[in-house]
């Protein structure tokens, strides 16, 4: 094993340790036989040196995707054993979470925060920690689940965001639990509304919005952290007062609830629902850029934005003109408009306003 400058990496070298970014996100796992795209991915994260095996191995030819080209980064993630296991366990944990929530609502089981959040930490281990969690979540968007997978996703994102914000470990744990429990009040929403396959009527929207107050009523007398209780009540509040149920503004909103609000909005919009397809993550990022500082806690939204965009480096995307390419550079001024390499062409979306990313593929 030896430490090699990224400029001296060659196809066929083997990563002898997991390769992480400076903020602990997995770039490539240990044992990866590097090819040109892997090396480009490493360089895109501005890393200087990585550990590789002294003995070079011949890089195997990558299998072809359905389109006949080399598999995209997303396709490689989806075909990995780690992703298949993560997806299976996530679905199993979602079923267990639903059962636990129902027993808590029926008062046949106490609300044990530590026990409920155990599966979340198991999922982190399976994903390779904070570094790999978004590789998993980005590729789960074909799943449609209105509550329980969403609750797990939000919990995972809250943990990651709180870690990115460098909060104390105790607050990271509270944010993780708050994300998991934020929608517990949806058990009081009629199932015909919760599972409706069309957009909700105004009356149904009002009934759906009651989940925050009913969830809070359920937990307000329990011996759990006050931040968790407030997150259940406040995760739809916006700093400009446009949220619900209390139309709180600015510092009136609990700090952990502010983290849950960002995580909840991102996961809800980018996930497939029974009545719509998931919104392209770059559309959501653009929305956050436009209105984030007005609606969300500035520290939470800016930390989220500056980190989430980097999780898409080396991902293949489709543009609105039908071209596909790989993201090679994030523009720090226009986070939703990176530079895309399509064939031999470099497309700067910040300079080409008529072009936009419509899908991550």
C-alpha positions as CSV (number, residue, x, y, z in Angstrom):
1,X,0.0,0.0,0.0
2,X,1.3,3.4,-0.8
3,X,0.1,7.0,-0.9
4,X,-0.1,8.4,-4.5
5,X,-0.9,11.9,-5.8
6,X,-4.2,11.9,-7.7
7,X,-2.3,13.3,-10.7
8,X,-0.3,10.1,-10.8
9,X,-3.3,7.7,-10.6
10,X,-3.6,5.2,-13.5
11,X,-6.4,2.9,-14.6
12,X,-5.9,-0.5,-13.0
13,X,-4.7,0.7,-9.7
14,X,-6.6,-0.6,-6.7
15,X,-7.9,1.6,-3.9
16,X,-6.5,0.0,-0.7
17,X,-8.7,2.1,1.6
18,X,-12.1,3.7,1.3
19,X,-11.6,7.1,-0.4
20,X,-13.5,9.9,1.4
21,X,-13.9,13.6,0.8
22,X,-12.6,16.0,3.5
23,X,-16.0,16.1,5.0
24,X,-16.4,12.3,5.3
25,X,-18.4,11.4,2.2
26,X,-17.5,8.2,0.4
27,X,-16.1,8.7,-3.1
28,X,-15.1,5.1,-3.8
29,X,-15.0,2.0,-1.7
30,X,-11.9,0.0,-0.8
31,X,-11.0,-2.6,-3.4
32,X,-12.2,-0.5,-6.4
33,X,-10.1,-1.1,-9.5
34,X,-9.8,2.4,-10.8
35,X,-10.7,3.3,-14.4
36,X,-10.7,6.7,-16.1
37,X,-14.1,7.6,-14.7
38,X,-13.2,6.7,-11.2
39,X,-10.0,8.8,-11.4
40,X,-12.1,11.7,-12.8
41,X,-14.5,11.4,-9.8
42,X,-11.6,11.5,-7.3
43,X,-10.1,14.6,-9.0
44,X,-13.5,16.3,-9.0
45,X,-13.6,16.2,-5.2
46,X,-10.2,18.1,-5.1
47,X,-8.4,15.3,-3.3
48,X,-4.7,15.4,-3.3
49,X,-3.5,11.9,-2.3
50,X,-5.1,8.4,-2.0
51,X,-3.8,5.0,-0.8
52,X,-3.5,2.4,-3.6
53,X,-2.1,-1.1,-3.9
54,X,1.4,-1.2,-5.3
55,X,0.5,-4.0,-7.7
56,X,-1.6,-2.7,-10.6
57,X,-4.4,-4.9,-11.8
58,X,-6.0,-4.7,-15.2
59,X,-9.2,-2.7,-15.0
60,X,-12.0,-5.0,-16.2
61,X,-14.3,-3.8,-18.9
62,X,-17.4,-2.3,-17.5
63,X,-20.6,-4.1,-18.5
64,X,-22.9,-2.2,-20.9
65,X,-26.0,-0.5,-19.8
66,X,-29.4,-1.0,-21.6
67,X,-28.4,1.9,-23.9
68,X,-25.2,0.2,-25.0
69,X,-22.9,2.7,-23.2
70,X,-20.9,2.1,-20.1
71,X,-23.2,2.0,-17.0
72,X,-23.6,5.3,-15.3
73,X,-22.6,5.9,-11.7
74,X,-26.3,5.5,-10.6
75,X,-26.6,2.2,-12.5
76,X,-23.5,0.9,-10.9
77,X,-24.8,1.8,-7.4
78,X,-28.2,0.2,-8.1
79,X,-26.5,-3.1,-9.2
80,X,-24.2,-3.2,-6.2
81,X,-24.8,-5.8,-3.4
82,X,-24.7,-2.9,-0.9
83,X,-27.6,-1.1,-2.5
84,X,-29.7,-4.2,-2.9
85,X,-29.2,-5.0,0.8
86,X,-29.8,-1.4,1.8
87,X,-33.1,-1.3,-0.1
88,X,-34.4,-4.5,1.3
89,X,-33.6,-3.6,4.8
90,X,-35.1,-0.1,4.4
91,X,-38.4,-1.6,3.3
92,X,-38.3,-4.1,6.2
93,X,-37.6,-1.4,8.7
94,X,-40.4,0.7,7.2
95,X,-42.9,-2.1,7.9
96,X,-41.6,-2.5,11.5
97,X,-41.8,1.3,12.0
98,X,-45.4,1.4,10.8
99,X,-46.3,-1.4,13.3
100,X,-44.4,0.4,16.1
101,X,-46.2,3.7,15.4
102,X,-49.6,2.0,15.4
103,X,-48.9,0.4,18.8
104,X,-47.7,3.7,20.2
105,X,-50.9,5.4,19.0
106,X,-53.0,2.5,20.5
107,X,-51.1,2.9,23.7
108,X,-50.0,-0.8,23.6
109,X,-46.3,0.2,23.4
110,X,-44.3,3.0,25.0
111,X,-42.4,5.4,22.7
112,X,-38.8,4.4,23.2
113,X,-36.7,6.8,21.1
114,X,-33.5,4.9,21.3
115,X,-35.1,1.6,20.2
116,X,-37.0,3.2,17.3
117,X,-33.8,4.9,15.9
118,X,-31.7,1.7,16.1
119,X,-32.6,0.7,12.5
120,X,-31.5,4.2,11.2
121,X,-28.0,3.6,12.5
122,X,-27.9,0.1,11.0
123,X,-28.8,1.7,7.6
124,X,-25.9,4.1,8.0
125,X,-23.5,1.3,8.5
126,X,-24.8,-0.5,5.4
127,X,-24.5,2.7,3.4
128,X,-20.9,3.2,4.4
129,X,-21.7,6.0,6.9
130,X,-22.6,9.6,6.1
131,X,-20.4,9.5,3.1
132,X,-22.5,6.9,1.2
133,X,-26.0,7.6,2.4
134,X,-27.0,9.9,-0.5
135,X,-25.7,7.4,-3.1
136,X,-28.4,5.1,-1.6
137,X,-31.2,7.6,-1.3
138,X,-30.7,9.1,-4.7
139,X,-31.3,5.7,-6.2
140,X,-34.4,4.9,-4.2
141,X,-36.6,7.4,-5.9
142,X,-38.7,4.8,-7.8
143,X,-40.1,3.8,-4.4
144,X,-43.5,5.3,-3.6
145,X,-44.3,5.4,0.1
146,X,-46.2,8.3,1.7
147,X,-45.1,7.8,5.3
148,X,-42.8,5.1,6.6
149,X,-40.0,4.9,4.0
150,X,-40.2,8.7,3.9
151,X,-39.8,8.8,7.7
152,X,-36.6,6.7,7.5
153,X,-35.3,8.8,4.6
154,X,-35.9,12.1,6.5
155,X,-34.2,10.6,9.6
156,X,-31.1,9.7,7.6
157,X,-31.0,13.1,5.9
158,X,-31.4,14.9,9.3
159,X,-28.5,12.9,10.7
160,X,-26.4,13.8,7.7
161,X,-27.3,17.5,7.7
162,X,-26.7,17.8,11.4
163,X,-23.3,16.2,10.9
164,X,-22.5,18.6,8.0
165,X,-23.5,21.4,10.3
166,X,-21.0,20.1,12.9
167,X,-23.5,20.0,15.7
168,X,-22.7,18.2,18.9
169,X,-23.3,14.5,18.9
170,X,-26.2,14.8,21.3
171,X,-28.0,17.2,18.9
172,X,-27.2,14.9,15.9
173,X,-29.0,12.1,17.7
174,X,-32.0,14.3,18.5
175,X,-32.2,15.4,14.9
176,X,-32.1,11.8,13.8
177,X,-35.0,10.9,16.1
178,X,-37.0,14.0,15.2
179,X,-36.7,13.2,11.5
180,X,-38.0,9.6,12.2
181,X,-40.9,10.8,14.3
182,X,-41.9,14.0,12.5
183,X,-44.9,12.4,10.7
184,X,-46.2,10.1,13.4
185,X,-49.4,12.2,13.4
186,X,-50.2,10.9,9.9
187,X,-51.6,7.8,11.6
188,X,-54.6,9.9,12.4
189,X,-55.2,10.9,8.8
190,X,-57.9,8.8,7.0
191,X,-56.2,6.2,4.8
192,X,-58.3,7.2,1.8
193,X,-56.7,10.7,2.0
194,X,-53.2,9.4,2.9
195,X,-53.2,6.9,-0.1
196,X,-55.1,9.0,-2.6
197,X,-53.7,8.7,-6.1
198,X,-54.8,12.1,-7.2
199,X,-53.9,15.5,-5.9
200,X,-55.8,16.4,-2.7
201,X,-58.7,18.7,-2.6
202,X,-58.6,21.8,-0.4
203,X,-60.7,20.0,2.3
204,X,-58.3,17.0,2.1
205,X,-55.3,19.2,2.4
206,X,-56.7,20.7,5.6
207,X,-57.2,17.2,7.0
208,X,-53.7,16.2,6.0
209,X,-52.2,19.3,7.7
210,X,-53.8,18.2,11.0
211,X,-51.1,15.5,11.3
212,X,-48.8,18.0,12.9
213,X,-51.1,19.0,15.7
214,X,-52.4,15.5,16.3
215,X,-48.9,14.2,16.3
216,X,-47.9,16.8,18.9
217,X,-50.9,16.0,21.0
218,X,-49.8,12.4,21.0
219,X,-46.3,13.1,22.3
220,X,-46.5,16.4,24.3
221,X,-47.0,14.6,27.6
222,X,-44.4,11.9,27.0
223,X,-40.9,11.9,28.5
224,X,-39.0,12.6,25.3
225,X,-36.7,15.5,24.2
226,X,-38.6,18.8,23.7
227,X,-36.9,19.3,20.3
228,X,-38.5,16.2,19.1
229,X,-41.9,17.3,20.2
230,X,-41.5,20.7,18.6
231,X,-40.2,19.1,15.4
232,X,-43.4,17.1,15.1
233,X,-45.4,20.3,15.5
234,X,-43.2,22.7,13.5
235,X,-41.6,20.8,10.6
236,X,-43.9,22.6,8.1
237,X,-43.3,26.1,9.6
238,X,-41.4,28.5,7.3
239,X,-39.3,31.5,8.5
240,X,-41.3,33.9,6.5
241,X,-44.5,32.9,8.3
242,X,-46.0,31.0,5.3
243,X,-45.9,27.6,7.0
244,X,-48.4,25.9,9.3
245,X,-50.0,25.3,11.8
246,X,-48.9,28.4,13.8
247,X,-47.4,30.6,11.0
248,X,-44.3,31.0,13.1
249,X,-41.4,33.2,11.9
250,X,-37.7,33.2,12.2
251,X,-36.3,32.3,15.6
252,X,-39.7,31.2,16.8
253,X,-39.1,27.9,15.0
254,X,-37.2,25.3,16.9
255,X,-33.6,24.7,15.6
256,X,-34.0,21.0,15.2
257,X,-37.4,21.5,13.6
258,X,-35.6,23.7,11.1
259,X,-33.3,20.8,10.1
260,X,-36.3,18.5,9.8
261,X,-38.0,21.0,7.5
262,X,-35.2,21.0,5.0
263,X,-34.8,17.2,5.1
264,X,-38.6,16.7,4.8
265,X,-39.0,19.1,1.9
266,X,-36.1,17.6,-0.1
267,X,-37.2,14.0,0.4
268,X,-40.8,14.7,-0.3
269,X,-40.2,16.6,-3.5
270,X,-37.6,14.2,-5.0
271,X,-39.5,11.0,-4.1
272,X,-42.1,9.4,-6.3
273,X,-45.6,9.7,-5.0
274,X,-48.8,7.9,-6.0
275,X,-50.1,11.0,-7.8
276,X,-46.8,12.3,-9.4
277,X,-43.3,11.4,-10.3
278,X,-40.4,12.7,-8.2
279,X,-39.1,16.2,-9.0
280,X,-35.6,16.3,-10.4
281,X,-33.2,17.1,-7.6
282,X,-31.7,20.0,-9.5
283,X,-35.1,21.6,-9.7
284,X,-35.4,21.3,-5.9
285,X,-31.9,22.7,-5.5
286,X,-32.8,25.6,-7.7
287,X,-36.0,26.2,-5.7
288,X,-33.9,26.2,-2.5
289,X,-31.5,28.6,-4.0
290,X,-34.3,31.0,-4.9
291,X,-36.3,31.0,-1.7
292,X,-34.3,29.0,0.8
293,X,-33.0,32.0,2.9
294,X,-36.6,33.3,3.2
295,X,-38.2,30.1,4.2
296,X,-35.5,28.0,6.0
297,X,-32.9,28.4,8.7
298,X,-29.9,30.0,6.8
299,X,-27.3,27.7,8.4
300,X,-29.4,24.6,7.7
301,X,-30.3,25.4,4.1
302,X,-26.9,26.8,3.1
303,X,-25.1,23.8,4.6
304,X,-27.4,21.4,2.9
305,X,-27.1,23.1,-0.5
306,X,-23.3,23.4,-0.4
307,X,-23.0,19.7,0.4
308,X,-25.9,18.0,-1.5
309,X,-24.7,19.2,-4.9
310,X,-21.3,17.5,-4.4
311,X,-23.0,14.2,-4.0
312,X,-23.9,14.4,-7.7
313,X,-20.4,14.7,-9.0
314,X,-19.7,12.1,-11.7
315,X,-23.4,11.3,-12.0
316,X,-24.8,11.1,-15.5
317,X,-27.7,13.5,-16.2
318,X,-30.1,14.3,-19.0
319,X,-30.5,17.8,-20.2
320,X,-33.7,19.3,-21.6
321,X,-32.3,19.1,-25.2
322,X,-32.0,15.4,-24.9
323,X,-28.2,15.2,-24.5
324,X,-26.7,13.3,-21.6
325,X,-23.4,13.8,-19.8
326,X,-21.6,13.6,-16.5
327,X,-21.4,16.4,-13.9
328,X,-17.7,17.3,-13.6
329,X,-17.8,20.7,-11.8
330,X,-20.2,22.4,-9.3
331,X,-20.5,26.2,-9.8
332,X,-20.4,27.6,-6.3
333,X,-22.5,30.7,-7.4
334,X,-25.1,28.7,-9.2
335,X,-25.3,25.3,-7.5
336,X,-28.2,24.0,-9.6
337,X,-26.3,24.7,-12.8
338,X,-23.1,22.7,-12.9
339,X,-20.7,22.0,-15.8
340,X,-21.6,18.8,-17.7
341,X,-19.3,16.9,-19.9
342,X,-21.2,15.4,-22.9
343,X,-18.9,13.5,-25.2
344,X,-16.1,15.9,-25.9
345,X,-18.2,19.0,-25.2
346,X,-18.2,20.8,-21.9
347,X,-21.5,22.5,-21.2
348,X,-21.6,25.2,-18.5
349,X,-25.2,25.4,-17.5
350,X,-24.6,28.7,-15.7
351,X,-23.7,30.3,-19.0
352,X,-26.4,28.4,-21.1
353,X,-29.6,29.5,-19.4
354,X,-31.7,27.8,-22.0
355,X,-30.3,24.4,-20.9
356,X,-31.2,22.6,-17.7
357,X,-30.9,19.2,-16.0
358,X,-34.1,17.3,-16.2
359,X,-33.1,13.9,-14.7
360,X,-30.3,12.1,-13.0
361,X,-29.8,8.8,-14.8
